[in-house]
């Protein structure tokens, strides 16, 4: 079971909204929208993806990592390392 299972529908809604934003961006480019307007929408889409990523990360920390820490041992270290790498990827993005 994944950490976000209990919030799966909320995550799916966010992703559908983001998908709509990306389709809107494609339309804007097809219609030769003003560059700054397109960039503004790219920024909004990026922020929505970051927000979704943070929500997923929070679920992972609260569920998967917490459970592994309670069990201890190598699994706990592996989950913390995995979370650290995910955070690093998000920070670089």
N, C-alpha and C positions, 0 to 999 in steps of 0.2 A: 504494500500500500504506500502511495506517495504522500508526502507531507501536505500537499495542497488538495487532497481528495475532498475534504469537507468544504472547500471553497472553489471547487472545480468550475461551477457555473459562473461564478464571479470572474474567474480568470478567463473563461471562454468569452464572456461578454466584453471584457477589456480587449481581447484579441480581435474580436469581430469589429469593434469600434476602430481599432488600429488598422485593420484590413480596409475598412471604409475610408479611412484617412489616406491610405496609400492609393486606393483607387481614385480618390479625389485629386491627389497629386498628379497621377497619370493624366487625368482629364485636364488639369490646369496646363500641363506641358503640351498636350495635344492642341489645346485652344490658345497657345501662345500667351499665357498669363504673364504678367509683369514679374520679372526675376525676384524682386524682393517679396512679393506675395507668395511665390512658390517657396522661397527660403523660409518664410515665416511658417508655412505649413509643414515644411520638413522639420523645423525646430519643434513644432507642436507634436508631431509624430514621434520624434526622437524622445521627447519628454514622456510621452505616453508609454513607449517601450521601456524606458528606464523605470517608470513607476510600476509597470507590470513585473519587471525583473526584480525590483525590490520586494514586491509582495511575495513573489515565489521564493526569494531568498529568505525572507522572514518565516515563511511556512517551513522551509527546509530546516532552518535553525531551531524553530520551536518544536518540530516533530522529529525529524530524522536524526539530527545532531544530538538533541536532548536525550532521545531514547538510547542512542549509542553511548553517550556519556554515562548514563545510568548503568549500562551493562559493563562499561569499562574496557580495559585491555586494548588490544591492537585495533579493534573495530572503532573505538572511540577516537583514537589518534587518526585513523584513516578518515573518519567523517569530518574531523576538525580540519585536517589537511585539505580535504576535498572542498569544504566550505571556504577556506582561505584562498584556494585557487579560483573559485568562482567569484569571490569578492575582488580579487586582483583583475580578473577579466572584465568585470563591470566597471572598475575604476579606470582601466585603460580605454574602455569603449567611449 
